């Protein structure tokens, strides 16, 4: 049986998801950085082209570990609370 597929080099160079464009992936950073070294991780995230996608994913899935989209767990929890309060107050108006 013959299967047609893209050459490996083309498949590798064509990003499939936002994660493929993330600086944490493209710069080959040690993943532990995002769980142990928040200040260093935030520096990497600050220049990431998909930072918003990353943060949205962490919020959507209630990610409880590591820096995602440039925010720690505590910062994401605060953001979620602020959004809830804003939504609640908007509904009360």
PDB file of N, CA, C and O in Angstrom:
ATOM      1  N   UNK A   1       0.840  -1.169   0.000  1.00  0.00           N
ATOM      2  CA  UNK A   1       0.000   0.000   0.000  1.00  0.00           C
ATOM      3  C   UNK A   1       0.891   1.239   0.000  1.00  0.00           C
ATOM      4  O   UNK A   1       1.851   1.318   0.766  1.00  0.00           O
ATOM      5  N   UNK A   2       0.575   2.194  -0.849  1.00  0.00           N
ATOM      6  CA  UNK A   2       1.358   3.411  -0.983  1.00  0.00           C
ATOM      7  C   UNK A   2       0.624   4.556  -0.318  1.00  0.00           C
ATOM      8  O   UNK A   2      -0.543   4.802  -0.622  1.00  0.00           O
ATOM      9  N   UNK A   3       1.285   5.256   0.582  1.00  0.00           N
ATOM     10  CA  UNK A   3       0.678   6.407   1.235  1.00  0.00           C
ATOM     11  C   UNK A   3       1.365   7.672   0.758  1.00  0.00           C
ATOM     12  O   UNK A   3       2.593   7.739   0.702  1.00  0.00           O
ATOM     13  N   UNK A   4       0.573   8.671   0.415  1.00  0.00           N
ATOM     14  CA  UNK A   4       1.144   9.956   0.059  1.00  0.00           C
ATOM     15  C   UNK A   4       1.250  10.793   1.323  1.00  0.00           C
ATOM     16  O   UNK A   4       0.320  10.849   2.127  1.00  0.00           O
ATOM     17  N   UNK A   5       2.376  11.432   1.484  1.00  0.00           N
ATOM     18  CA  UNK A   5       2.539  12.327   2.622  1.00  0.00           C
ATOM     19  C   UNK A   5       3.498  13.431   2.240  1.00  0.00           C
ATOM     20  O   UNK A   5       4.239  13.323   1.262  1.00  0.00           O
ATOM     21  N   UNK A   6       3.475  14.491   3.022  1.00  0.00           N
ATOM     22  CA  UNK A   6       4.381  15.594   2.770  1.00  0.00           C
ATOM     23  C   UNK A   6       5.789  15.192   3.179  1.00  0.00           C
ATOM     24  O   UNK A   6       5.973  14.407   4.109  1.00  0.00           O
ATOM     25  N   UNK A   7       6.775  15.728   2.486  1.00  0.00           N
ATOM     26  CA  UNK A   7       8.148  15.487   2.929  1.00  0.00           C
ATOM     27  C   UNK A   7       8.317  15.982   4.363  1.00  0.00           C
ATOM     28  O   UNK A   7       7.697  16.967   4.764  1.00  0.00           O
ATOM     29  N   UNK A   8       9.134  15.315   5.108  1.00  0.00           N
ATOM     30  CA  UNK A   8       9.345  15.636   6.517  1.00  0.00           C
ATOM     31  C   UNK A   8       9.720  17.105   6.709  1.00  0.00           C
ATOM     32  O   UNK A   8       9.222  17.742   7.637  1.00  0.00           O
ATOM     33  N   UNK A   9      10.578  17.653   5.864  1.00  0.00           N
ATOM     34  CA  UNK A   9      11.028  19.036   6.037  1.00  0.00           C
ATOM     35  C   UNK A   9       9.875  20.019   5.865  1.00  0.00           C
ATOM     36  O   UNK A   9       9.830  21.034   6.560  1.00  0.00           O
ATOM     37  N   UNK A  10       8.952  19.744   4.968  1.00  0.00           N
ATOM     38  CA  UNK A  10       7.812  20.644   4.782  1.00  0.00           C
ATOM     39  C   UNK A  10       6.874  20.551   5.975  1.00  0.00           C
ATOM     40  O   UNK A  10       6.405  21.572   6.479  1.00  0.00           O
ATOM     41  N   UNK A  11       6.601  19.347   6.423  1.00  0.00           N
ATOM     42  CA  UNK A  11       5.716  19.168   7.565  1.00  0.00           C
ATOM     43  C   UNK A  11       6.290  19.876   8.793  1.00  0.00           C
ATOM     44  O   UNK A  11       5.544  20.496   9.550  1.00  0.00           O
ATOM     45  N   UNK A  12       7.585  19.793   8.996  1.00  0.00           N
ATOM     46  CA  UNK A  12       8.234  20.413  10.141  1.00  0.00           C
ATOM     47  C   UNK A  12       8.154  21.930  10.085  1.00  0.00           C
ATOM     48  O   UNK A  12       7.988  22.574  11.121  1.00  0.00           O
ATOM     49  N   UNK A  13       8.269  22.517   8.895  1.00  0.00           N
ATOM     50  CA  UNK A  13       8.324  23.962   8.792  1.00  0.00           C
ATOM     51  C   UNK A  13       6.941  24.617   8.732  1.00  0.00           C
ATOM     52  O   UNK A  13       6.851  25.844   8.750  1.00  0.00           O
ATOM     53  N   UNK A  14       5.878  23.843   8.661  1.00  0.00           N
ATOM     54  CA  UNK A  14       4.530  24.386   8.584  1.00  0.00           C
ATOM     55  C   UNK A  14       3.828  24.267   9.935  1.00  0.00           C
ATOM     56  O   UNK A  14       3.385  23.182  10.311  1.00  0.00           O
ATOM     57  N   UNK A  15       3.726  25.379  10.668  1.00  0.00           N
ATOM     58  CA  UNK A  15       3.063  25.302  11.976  1.00  0.00           C
ATOM     59  C   UNK A  15       1.616  24.833  11.838  1.00  0.00           C
ATOM     60  O   UNK A  15       0.895  25.250  10.931  1.00  0.00           O
ATOM     61  N   UNK A  16       1.217  23.973  12.740  1.00  0.00           N
ATOM     62  CA  UNK A  16      -0.138  23.435  12.716  1.00  0.00           C
ATOM     63  C   UNK A  16      -1.024  24.074  13.765  1.00  0.00           C
ATOM     64  O   UNK A  16      -2.235  24.173  13.568  1.00  0.00           O
ATOM     65  N   UNK A  17      -0.459  24.503  14.856  1.00  0.00           N
ATOM     66  CA  UNK A  17      -1.245  25.088  15.934  1.00  0.00           C
ATOM     67  C   UNK A  17      -0.502  26.298  16.495  1.00  0.00           C
ATOM     68  O   UNK A  17       0.658  26.539  16.159  1.00  0.00           O
ATOM     69  N   UNK A  18      -1.180  27.049  17.346  1.00  0.00           N
ATOM     70  CA  UNK A  18      -0.519  28.206  17.947  1.00  0.00           C
ATOM     71  C   UNK A  18       0.673  27.758  18.783  1.00  0.00           C
ATOM     72  O   UNK A  18       1.661  28.484  18.899  1.00  0.00           O
ATOM     73  N   UNK A  19       0.584  26.556  19.370  1.00  0.00           N
ATOM     74  CA  UNK A  19       1.685  26.067  20.203  1.00  0.00           C
ATOM     75  C   UNK A  19       2.991  25.945  19.412  1.00  0.00           C
ATOM     76  O   UNK A  19       4.074  26.130  19.968  1.00  0.00           O
ATOM     77  N   UNK A  20       2.890  25.638  18.128  1.00  0.00           N
ATOM     78  CA  UNK A  20       4.086  25.508  17.300  1.00  0.00           C
ATOM     79  C   UNK A  20       4.832  26.832  17.156  1.00  0.00           C
ATOM     80  O   UNK A  20       6.022  26.842  16.844  1.00  0.00           O
ATOM     81  N   UNK A  21       4.140  27.947  17.381  1.00  0.00           N
ATOM     82  CA  UNK A  21       4.747  29.267  17.242  1.00  0.00           C
ATOM     83  C   UNK A  21       5.216  29.854  18.569  1.00  0.00           C
ATOM     84  O   UNK A  21       5.835  30.918  18.595  1.00  0.00           O
ATOM     85  N   UNK A  22       4.928  29.175  19.655  1.00  0.00           N
ATOM     86  CA  UNK A  22       5.256  29.686  20.987  1.00  0.00           C
ATOM     87  C   UNK A  22       6.768  29.768  21.196  1.00  0.00           C
ATOM     88  O   UNK A  22       7.511  28.871  20.795  1.00  0.00           O
ATOM     89  N   UNK A  23       7.208  30.849  21.824  1.00  0.00           N
ATOM     90  CA  UNK A  23       8.648  31.035  22.069  1.00  0.00           C
ATOM     91  C   UNK A  23       9.216  29.928  22.952  1.00  0.00           C
ATOM     92  O   UNK A  23      10.386  29.571  22.812  1.00  0.00           O
ATOM     93  N   UNK A  24       8.414  29.384  23.852  1.00  0.00           N
ATOM     94  CA  UNK A  24       8.904  28.312  24.721  1.00  0.00           C
ATOM     95  C   UNK A  24       9.238  27.068  23.906  1.00  0.00           C
ATOM     96  O   UNK A  24      10.043  26.240  24.331  1.00  0.00           O
ATOM     97  N   UNK A  25       8.623  26.938  22.740  1.00  0.00           N
ATOM     98  CA  UNK A  25       8.898  25.809  21.844  1.00  0.00           C
ATOM     99  C   UNK A  25       9.989  26.168  20.846  1.00  0.00           C
ATOM    100  O   UNK A  25      10.935  25.405  20.650  1.00  0.00           O
ATOM    101  N   UNK A  26       9.856  27.324  20.220  1.00  0.00           N
ATOM    102  CA  UNK A  26      10.779  27.696  19.144  1.00  0.00           C
ATOM    103  C   UNK A  26      12.174  28.036  19.631  1.00  0.00           C
ATOM    104  O   UNK A  26      13.131  27.956  18.860  1.00  0.00           O
ATOM    105  N   UNK A  27      12.313  28.414  20.898  1.00  0.00           N
ATOM    106  CA  UNK A  27      13.643  28.729  21.431  1.00  0.00           C
ATOM    107  C   UNK A  27      14.227  27.585  22.243  1.00  0.00           C
ATOM    108  O   UNK A  27      15.318  27.714  22.799  1.00  0.00           O
ATOM    109  N   UNK A  28      13.523  26.480  22.316  1.00  0.00           N
ATOM    110  CA  UNK A  28      13.991  25.261  23.005  1.00  0.00           C
ATOM    111  C   UNK A  28      14.377  25.534  24.461  1.00  0.00           C
ATOM    112  O   UNK A  28      15.442  25.125  24.922  1.00  0.00           O
ATOM    113  N   UNK A  29      13.501  26.222  25.163  1.00  0.00           N
ATOM    114  CA  UNK A  29      13.698  26.518  26.578  1.00  0.00           C
ATOM    115  C   UNK A  29      13.400  25.267  27.390  1.00  0.00           C
ATOM    116  O   UNK A  29      12.511  24.489  27.043  1.00  0.00           O
ATOM    117  N   UNK A  30      14.136  25.081  28.456  1.00  0.00           N
ATOM    118  CA  UNK A  30      13.869  23.965  29.365  1.00  0.00           C
ATOM    119  C   UNK A  30      12.460  24.152  29.936  1.00  0.00           C
ATOM    120  O   UNK A  30      12.190  25.185  30.549  1.00  0.00           O
ATOM    121  N   UNK A  31      11.560  23.189  29.756  1.00  0.00           N
ATOM    122  CA  UNK A  31      10.173  23.321  30.255  1.00  0.00           C
ATOM    123  C   UNK A  31      10.084  23.598  31.750  1.00  0.00           C
ATOM    124  O   UNK A  31       9.131  24.230  32.206  1.00  0.00           O
ATOM    125  N   UNK A  32      11.064  23.135  32.514  1.00  0.00           N
ATOM    126  CA  UNK A  32      11.047  23.376  33.960  1.00  0.00           C
ATOM    127  C   UNK A  32      11.058  24.867  34.290  1.00  0.00           C
ATOM    128  O   UNK A  32      10.599  25.274  35.357  1.00  0.00           O
ATOM    129  N   UNK A  33      11.581  25.676  33.378  1.00  0.00           N
ATOM    130  CA  UNK A  33      11.620  27.126  33.582  1.00  0.00           C
ATOM    131  C   UNK A  33      10.226  27.659  33.886  1.00  0.00           C
ATOM    132  O   UNK A  33      10.076  28.572  34.698  1.00  0.00           O
ATOM    133  N   UNK A  34       9.213  27.104  33.250  1.00  0.00           N
ATOM    134  CA  UNK A  34       7.854  27.609  33.401  1.00  0.00           C
ATOM    135  C   UNK A  34       7.161  27.113  34.664  1.00  0.00           C
ATOM    136  O   UNK A  34       6.029  27.499  34.954  1.00  0.00           O
ATOM    137  N   UNK A  35       7.841  26.264  35.402  1.00  0.00           N
ATOM    138  CA  UNK A  35       7.280  25.747  36.647  1.00  0.00           C
ATOM    139  C   UNK A  35       8.130  26.107  37.855  1.00  0.00           C
ATOM    140  O   UNK A  35       7.669  26.010  38.992  1.00  0.00           O
ATOM    141  N   UNK A  36       9.383  26.527  37.613  1.00  0.00           N
ATOM    142  CA  UNK A  36      10.286  26.804  38.726  1.00  0.00           C
ATOM    143  C   UNK A  36      10.842  28.221  38.732  1.00  0.00           C
ATOM    144  O   UNK A  36      11.232  28.723  39.786  1.00  0.00           O
ATOM    145  N   UNK A  37      10.886  28.870  37.583  1.00  0.00           N
ATOM    146  CA  UNK A  37      11.531  30.177  37.466  1.00  0.00           C
ATOM    147  C   UNK A  37      10.589  31.195  36.821  1.00  0.00           C
ATOM    148  O   UNK A  37      10.786  31.592  35.673  1.00  0.00           O
ATOM    149  N   UNK A  38       9.573  31.610  37.563  1.00  0.00           N
ATOM    150  CA  UNK A  38       8.558  32.501  37.007  1.00  0.00           C
ATOM    151  C   UNK A  38       9.138  33.771  36.380  1.00  0.00           C
ATOM    152  O   UNK A  38       8.706  34.138  35.287  1.00  0.00           O
ATOM    153  N   UNK A  39      10.093  34.461  37.014  1.00  0.00           N
ATOM    154  CA  UNK A  39      10.605  35.687  36.386  1.00  0.00           C
ATOM    155  C   UNK A  39      11.248  35.420  35.013  1.00  0.00           C
ATOM    156  O   UNK A  39      11.054  36.194  34.075  1.00  0.00           O
ATOM    157  N   UNK A  40      11.988  34.355  34.903  1.00  0.00           N
ATOM    158  CA  UNK A  40      12.619  34.003  33.625  1.00  0.00           C
ATOM    159  C   UNK A  40      11.560  33.602  32.595  1.00  0.00           C
ATOM    160  O   UNK A  40      11.644  33.986  31.429  1.00  0.00           O
ATOM    161  N   UNK A  41      10.579  32.839  33.029  1.00  0.00           N
ATOM    162  CA  UNK A  41       9.500  32.418  32.126  1.00  0.00           C
ATOM    163  C   UNK A  41       8.728  33.628  31.610  1.00  0.00           C
ATOM    164  O   UNK A  41       8.376  33.684  30.431  1.00  0.00           O
ATOM    165  N   UNK A  42       8.467  34.588  32.480  1.00  0.00           N
ATOM    166  CA  UNK A  42       7.727  35.784  32.076  1.00  0.00           C
ATOM    167  C   UNK A  42       8.492  36.586  31.031  1.00  0.00           C
ATOM    168  O   UNK A  42       7.885  37.189  30.146  1.00  0.00           O
ATOM    169  N   UNK A  43       9.819  36.599  31.126  1.00  0.00           N
ATOM    170  CA  UNK A  43      10.636  37.289  30.116  1.00  0.00           C
ATOM    171  C   UNK A  43      10.465  36.632  28.754  1.00  0.00           C
ATOM    172  O   UNK A  43      10.380  37.314  27.733  1.00  0.00           O
ATOM    173  N   UNK A  44      10.417  35.322  28.744  1.00  0.00           N
ATOM    174  CA  UNK A  44      10.233  34.584  27.486  1.00  0.00           C
ATOM    175  C   UNK A  44       8.839  34.860  26.935  1.00  0.00           C
ATOM    176  O   UNK A  44       8.682  35.115  25.741  1.00  0.00           O
ATOM    177  N   UNK A  45       7.842  34.810  27.785  1.00  0.00           N
ATOM    178  CA  UNK A  45       6.456  35.039  27.369  1.00  0.00           C
ATOM    179  C   UNK A  45       6.244  36.461  26.853  1.00  0.00           C
ATOM    180  O   UNK A  45       5.442  36.680  25.945  1.00  0.00           O
ATOM    181  N   UNK A  46       6.950  37.411  27.421  1.00  0.00           N
ATOM    182  CA  UNK A  46       6.752  38.815  27.047  1.00  0.00           C
ATOM    183  C   UNK A  46       6.977  39.046  25.559  1.00  0.00           C
ATOM    184  O   UNK A  46       6.367  39.940  24.972  1.00  0.00           O
ATOM    185  N   UNK A  47       7.839  38.256  24.948  1.00  0.00           N
ATOM    186  CA  UNK A  47       8.147  38.425  23.524  1.00  0.00           C
ATOM    187  C   UNK A  47       7.513  37.340  22.663  1.00  0.00           C
ATOM    188  O   UNK A  47       7.904  37.154  21.511  1.00  0.00           O
ATOM    189  N   UNK A  48       6.549  36.631  23.208  1.00  0.00           N
ATOM    190  CA  UNK A  48       5.935  35.511  22.492  1.00  0.00           C
ATOM    191  C   UNK A  48       4.775  35.992  21.605  1.00  0.00           C
ATOM    192  O   UNK A  48       3.909  36.734  22.069  1.00  0.00           O
ATOM    193  N   UNK A  49       4.758  35.576  20.344  1.00  0.00           N
ATOM    194  CA  UNK A  49       3.699  36.019  19.442  1.00  0.00           C
ATOM    195  C   UNK A  49       2.325  35.398  19.727  1.00  0.00           C
ATOM    196  O   UNK A  49       1.311  35.875  19.216  1.00  0.00           O
ATOM    197  N   UNK A  50       2.290  34.345  20.536  1.00  0.00           N
ATOM    198  CA  UNK A  50       1.009  33.679  20.817  1.00  0.00           C
ATOM    199  C   UNK A  50       0.680  33.693  22.314  1.00  0.00           C
ATOM    200  O   UNK A  50      -0.016  32.815  22.823  1.00  0.00           O
ATOM    201  N   UNK A  51       1.191  34.697  22.991  1.00  0.00           N
ATOM    202  CA  UNK A  51       0.989  34.828  24.439  1.00  0.00           C
ATOM    203  C   UNK A  51      -0.496  34.828  24.805  1.00  0.00           C
ATOM    204  O   UNK A  51      -0.887  34.187  25.781  1.00  0.00           O
ATOM    205  N   UNK A  52      -1.320  35.531  24.044  1.00  0.00           N
ATOM    206  CA  UNK A  52      -2.756  35.602  24.341  1.00  0.00           C
ATOM    207  C   UNK A  52      -3.415  34.237  24.182  1.00  0.00           C
ATOM    208  O   UNK A  52      -4.237  33.845  25.009  1.00  0.00           O
ATOM    209  N   UNK A  53      -3.061  33.515  23.126  1.00  0.00           N
ATOM    210  CA  UNK A  53      -3.610  32.164  22.928  1.00  0.00           C
ATOM    211  C   UNK A  53      -3.254  31.269  24.107  1.00  0.00           C
ATOM    212  O   UNK A  53      -4.086  30.505  24.598  1.00  0.00           O
ATOM    213  N   UNK A  54      -2.027  31.372  24.546  1.00  0.00           N
ATOM    214  CA  UNK A  54      -1.538  30.560  25.663  1.00  0.00           C
ATOM    215  C   UNK A  54      -2.310  30.876  26.944  1.00  0.00           C
ATOM    216  O   UNK A  54      -2.765  29.973  27.645  1.00  0.00           O
ATOM    217  N   UNK A  55      -2.449  32.159  27.236  1.00  0.00           N
ATOM    218  CA  UNK A  55      -3.186  32.565  28.435  1.00  0.00           C
ATOM    219  C   UNK A  55      -4.638  32.115  28.358  1.00  0.00           C
ATOM    220  O   UNK A  55      -5.179  31.594  29.333  1.00  0.00           O
ATOM    221  N   UNK A  56      -5.266  32.311  27.213  1.00  0.00           N
ATOM    222  CA  UNK A  56      -6.665  31.888  27.043  1.00  0.00           C
ATOM    223  C   UNK A  56      -6.825  30.392  27.288  1.00  0.00           C
ATOM    224  O   UNK A  56      -7.793  29.958  27.913  1.00  0.00           O
ATOM    225  N   UNK A  57      -5.874  29.609  26.794  1.00  0.00           N
ATOM    226  CA  UNK A  57      -5.926  28.152  26.988  1.00  0.00           C
ATOM    227  C   UNK A  57      -5.806  27.798  28.461  1.00  0.00           C
ATOM    228  O   UNK A  57      -6.547  26.950  28.959  1.00  0.00           O
ATOM    229  N   UNK A  58      -4.881  28.439  29.161  1.00  0.00           N
ATOM    230  CA  UNK A  58      -4.699  28.180  30.594  1.00  0.00           C
ATOM    231  C   UNK A  58      -5.955  28.541  31.376  1.00  0.00           C
ATOM    232  O   UNK A  58      -6.356  27.814  32.285  1.00  0.00           O
ATOM    233  N   UNK A  59      -6.569  29.655  31.025  1.00  0.00           N
ATOM    234  CA  UNK A  59      -7.794  30.070  31.721  1.00  0.00           C
ATOM    235  C   UNK A  59      -8.948  29.128  31.407  1.00  0.00           C
ATOM    236  O   UNK A  59      -9.711  28.747  32.296  1.00  0.00           O
ATOM    237  N   UNK A  60      -9.068  28.761  30.154  1.00  0.00           N
ATOM    238  CA  UNK A  60     -10.155  27.871  29.729  1.00  0.00           C
ATOM    239  C   UNK A  60     -10.071  26.505  30.398  1.00  0.00           C
ATOM    240  O   UNK A  60     -11.096  25.901  30.716  1.00  0.00           O
ATOM    241  N   UNK A  61      -8.860  26.022  30.610  1.00  0.00           N
ATOM    242  CA  UNK A  61      -8.673  24.684  31.180  1.00  0.00           C
ATOM    243  C   UNK A  61      -8.325  24.721  32.669  1.00  0.00           C
ATOM    244  O   UNK A  61      -7.987  23.696  33.261  1.00  0.00           O
ATOM    245  N   UNK A  62      -8.412  25.901  33.260  1.00  0.00           N
ATOM    246  CA  UNK A  62      -8.091  26.077  34.688  1.00  0.00           C
ATOM    247  C   UNK A  62      -6.754  25.435  35.044  1.00  0.00           C
ATOM    248  O   UNK A  62      -6.647  24.678  36.009  1.00  0.00           O
ATOM    249  N   UNK A  63      -5.753  25.750  34.255  1.00  0.00           N
ATOM    250  CA  UNK A  63      -4.398  25.219  34.468  1.00  0.00           C
ATOM    251  C   UNK A  63      -3.897  25.694  35.828  1.00  0.00           C
ATOM    252  O   UNK A  63      -3.893  26.893  36.104  1.00  0.00           O
ATOM    253  N   UNK A  64      -3.477  24.760  36.678  1.00  0.00           N
ATOM    254  CA  UNK A  64      -3.087  25.113  38.045  1.00  0.00           C
ATOM    255  C   UNK A  64      -1.581  25.062  38.291  1.00  0.00           C
ATOM    256  O   UNK A  64      -1.136  25.212  39.429  1.00  0.00           O
ATOM    257  N   UNK A  65      -0.808  24.854  37.256  1.00  0.00           N
ATOM    258  CA  UNK A  65       0.637  24.813  37.415  1.00  0.00           C
ATOM    259  C   UNK A  65       1.316  25.661  36.352  1.00  0.00           C
ATOM    260  O   UNK A  65       0.868  25.720  35.207  1.00  0.00           O
ATOM    261  N   UNK A  66       2.395  26.313  36.742  1.00  0.00           N
ATOM    262  CA  UNK A  66       3.268  26.976  35.791  1.00  0.00           C
ATOM    263  C   UNK A  66       2.821  28.334  35.289  1.00  0.00           C
ATOM    264  O   UNK A  66       1.723  28.810  35.577  1.00  0.00           O
ATOM    265  N   UNK A  67       3.725  28.941  34.522  1.00  0.00           N
ATOM    266  CA  UNK A  67       3.478  30.226  33.878  1.00  0.00           C
ATOM    267  C   UNK A  67       2.920  29.948  32.492  1.00  0.00           C
ATOM    268  O   UNK A  67       3.513  29.205  31.709  1.00  0.00           O
ATOM    269  N   UNK A  68       1.783  30.547  32.200  1.00  0.00           N
ATOM    270  CA  UNK A  68       1.123  30.426  30.896  1.00  0.00           C
ATOM    271  C   UNK A  68       0.763  31.825  30.449  1.00  0.00           C
ATOM    272  O   UNK A  68       0.184  32.592  31.219  1.00  0.00           O
ATOM    273  N   UNK A  69       1.092  32.168  29.230  1.00  0.00           N
ATOM    274  CA  UNK A  69       0.742  33.489  28.722  1.00  0.00           C
ATOM    275  C   UNK A  69       1.315  34.621  29.545  1.00  0.00           C
ATOM    276  O   UNK A  69       0.755  35.717  29.579  1.00  0.00           O
ATOM    277  N   UNK A  70       2.427  34.361  30.208  1.00  0.00           N
ATOM    278  CA  UNK A  70       3.088  35.389  31.004  1.00  0.00           C
ATOM    279  C   UNK A  70       2.525  35.586  32.393  1.00  0.00           C
ATOM    280  O   UNK A  70       2.901  36.535  33.082  1.00  0.00           O
ATOM    281  N   UNK A  71       1.629  34.707  32.822  1.00  0.00           N
ATOM    282  CA  UNK A  71       1.014  34.861  34.139  1.00  0.00           C
ATOM    283  C   UNK A  71       1.190  33.601  34.986  1.00  0.00           C
ATOM    284  O   UNK A  71       1.104  32.480  34.486  1.00  0.00           O
ATOM    285  N   UNK A  72       1.436  33.810  36.268  1.00  0.00           N
ATOM    286  CA  UNK A  72       1.525  32.707  37.215  1.00  0.00           C
ATOM    287  C   UNK A  72       0.117  32.238  37.570  1.00  0.00           C
ATOM    288  O   UNK A  72      -0.869  32.857  37.170  1.00  0.00           O
ATOM    289  N   UNK A  73       0.030  31.156  38.312  1.00  0.00           N
ATOM    290  CA  UNK A  73      -1.275  30.640  38.747  1.00  0.00           C
ATOM    291  C   UNK A  73      -2.019  31.702  39.557  1.00  0.00           C
ATOM    292  O   UNK A  73      -3.207  31.932  39.331  1.00  0.00           O
ATOM    293  N   UNK A  74      -1.337  32.344  40.490  1.00  0.00           N
ATOM    294  CA  UNK A  74      -1.983  33.364  41.327  1.00  0.00           C
ATOM    295  C   UNK A  74      -2.486  34.522  40.471  1.00  0.00           C
ATOM    296  O   UNK A  74      -3.586  35.024  40.699  1.00  0.00           O
ATOM    297  N   UNK A  75      -1.704  34.946  39.502  1.00  0.00           N
ATOM    298  CA  UNK A  75      -2.125  36.042  38.623  1.00  0.00           C
ATOM    299  C   UNK A  75      -3.323  35.649  37.760  1.00  0.00           C
ATOM    300  O   UNK A  75      -4.228  36.453  37.532  1.00  0.00           O
ATOM    301  N   UNK A  76      -3.317  34.413  37.288  1.00  0.00           N
ATOM    302  CA  UNK A  76      -4.466  33.943  36.492  1.00  0.00           C
ATOM    303  C   UNK A  76      -5.716  33.852  37.345  1.00  0.00           C
ATOM    304  O   UNK A  76      -6.807  34.199  36.893  1.00  0.00           O
ATOM    305  N   UNK A  77      -5.564  33.391  38.569  1.00  0.00           N
ATOM    306  CA  UNK A  77      -6.721  33.308  39.471  1.00  0.00           C
ATOM    307  C   UNK A  77      -7.289  34.695  39.750  1.00  0.00           C
ATOM    308  O   UNK A  77      -8.507  34.874  39.779  1.00  0.00           O
ATOM    309  N   UNK A  78      -6.408  35.682  39.956  1.00  0.00           N
ATOM    310  CA  UNK A  78      -6.858  37.057  40.164  1.00  0.00           C
ATOM    311  C   UNK A  78      -7.597  37.573  38.932  1.00  0.00           C
ATOM    312  O   UNK A  78      -8.644  38.209  39.051  1.00  0.00           O
ATOM    313  N   UNK A  79      -7.054  37.299  37.761  1.00  0.00           N
ATOM    314  CA  UNK A  79      -7.684  37.733  36.513  1.00  0.00           C
ATOM    315  C   UNK A  79      -9.068  37.116  36.357  1.00  0.00           C
ATOM    316  O   UNK A  79     -10.015  37.801  35.971  1.00  0.00           O
ATOM    317  N   UNK A  80      -9.187  35.827  36.656  1.00  0.00           N
ATOM    318  CA  UNK A  80     -10.491  35.167  36.562  1.00  0.00           C
ATOM    319  C   UNK A  80     -11.493  35.799  37.530  1.00  0.00           C
ATOM    320  O   UNK A  80     -12.655  36.010  37.181  1.00  0.00           O
ATOM    321  N   UNK A  81     -11.039  36.095  38.734  1.00  0.00           N
ATOM    322  CA  UNK A  81     -11.904  36.725  39.725  1.00  0.00           C
ATOM    323  C   UNK A  81     -12.330  38.121  39.255  1.00  0.00           C
ATOM    324  O   UNK A  81     -13.504  38.479  39.352  1.00  0.00           O
ATOM    325  N   UNK A  82     -11.381  38.899  38.749  1.00  0.00           N
ATOM    326  CA  UNK A  82     -11.704  40.237  38.245  1.00  0.00           C
ATOM    327  C   UNK A  82     -12.721  40.160  37.110  1.00  0.00           C
ATOM    328  O   UNK A  82     -13.650  40.966  37.048  1.00  0.00           O
ATOM    329  N   UNK A  83     -12.547  39.197  36.219  1.00  0.00           N
ATOM    330  CA  UNK A  83     -13.484  39.044  35.105  1.00  0.00           C
ATOM    331  C   UNK A  83     -14.874  38.658  35.604  1.00  0.00           C
ATOM    332  O   UNK A  83     -15.882  39.161  35.109  1.00  0.00           O
ATOM    333  N   UNK A  84     -14.918  37.752  36.598  1.00  0.00           N
ATOM    334  CA  UNK A  84     -16.207  37.342  37.165  1.00  0.00           C
ATOM    335  C   UNK A  84     -16.917  38.516  37.820  1.00  0.00           C
ATOM    336  O   UNK A  84     -18.117  38.716  37.632  1.00  0.00           O
ATOM    337  N   UNK A  85     -16.152  39.300  38.600  1.00  0.00           N
ATOM    338  CA  UNK A  85     -16.742  40.456  39.275  1.00  0.00           C
ATOM    339  C   UNK A  85     -17.234  41.480  38.261  1.00  0.00           C
ATOM    340  O   UNK A  85     -18.307  42.059  38.435  1.00  0.00           O
ATOM    341  N   UNK A  86     -16.464  41.707  37.208  1.00  0.00           N
ATOM    342  CA  UNK A  86     -16.869  42.656  36.174  1.00  0.00           C
ATOM    343  C   UNK A  86     -18.150  42.184  35.489  1.00  0.00           C
ATOM    344  O   UNK A  86     -19.055  42.976  35.228  1.00  0.00           O
ATOM    345  N   UNK A  87     -18.213  40.883  35.203  1.00  0.00           N
ATOM    346  CA  UNK A  87     -19.394  40.315  34.560  1.00  0.00           C
ATOM    347  C   UNK A  87     -20.607  40.411  35.480  1.00  0.00           C
ATOM    348  O   UNK A  87     -21.699  40.763  35.037  1.00  0.00           O
ATOM    349  N   UNK A  88     -20.413  40.095  36.767  1.00  0.00           N
ATOM    350  CA  UNK A  88     -21.496  40.156  37.749  1.00  0.00           C
ATOM    351  C   UNK A  88     -22.004  41.584  37.899  1.00  0.00           C
ATOM    352  O   UNK A  88     -23.211  41.824  37.920  1.00  0.00           O
ATOM    353  N   UNK A  89     -21.072  42.533  38.005  1.00  0.00           N
ATOM    354  CA  UNK A  89     -21.464  43.944  38.143  1.00  0.00           C
ATOM    355  C   UNK A  89     -22.154  44.458  36.889  1.00  0.00           C
ATOM    356  O   UNK A  89     -23.074  45.270  36.986  1.00  0.00           O
ATOM    357  N   UNK A  90     -21.738  44.011  35.738  1.00  0.00           N
ATOM    358  CA  UNK A  90     -22.359  44.444  34.489  1.00  0.00           C
ATOM    359  C   UNK A  90     -23.795  43.919  34.411  1.00  0.00           C
ATOM    360  O   UNK A  90     -24.680  44.601  33.894  1.00  0.00           O
ATOM    361  N   UNK A  91     -24.024  42.712  34.921  1.00  0.00           N
ATOM    362  CA  UNK A  91     -25.357  42.123  34.914  1.00  0.00           C
ATOM    363  C   UNK A  91     -26.302  42.785  35.907  1.00  0.00           C
ATOM    364  O   UNK A  91     -27.519  42.772  35.723  1.00  0.00           O
ATOM    365  N   UNK A  92     -25.731  43.364  36.962  1.00  0.00           N
ATOM    366  CA  UNK A  92     -26.543  44.016  37.993  1.00  0.00           C
ATOM    367  C   UNK A  92     -26.992  45.404  37.572  1.00  0.00           C
ATOM    368  O   UNK A  92     -27.913  45.964  38.167  1.00  0.00           O
ATOM    369  N   UNK A  93     -26.355  45.964  36.557  1.00  0.00           N
ATOM    370  CA  UNK A  93     -26.684  47.335  36.116  1.00  0.00           C
ATOM    371  C   UNK A  93     -27.990  47.392  35.369  1.00  0.00           C
ATOM    372  O   UNK A  93     -28.406  48.466  34.934  1.00  0.00           O
TER     373      UNK A  93
END
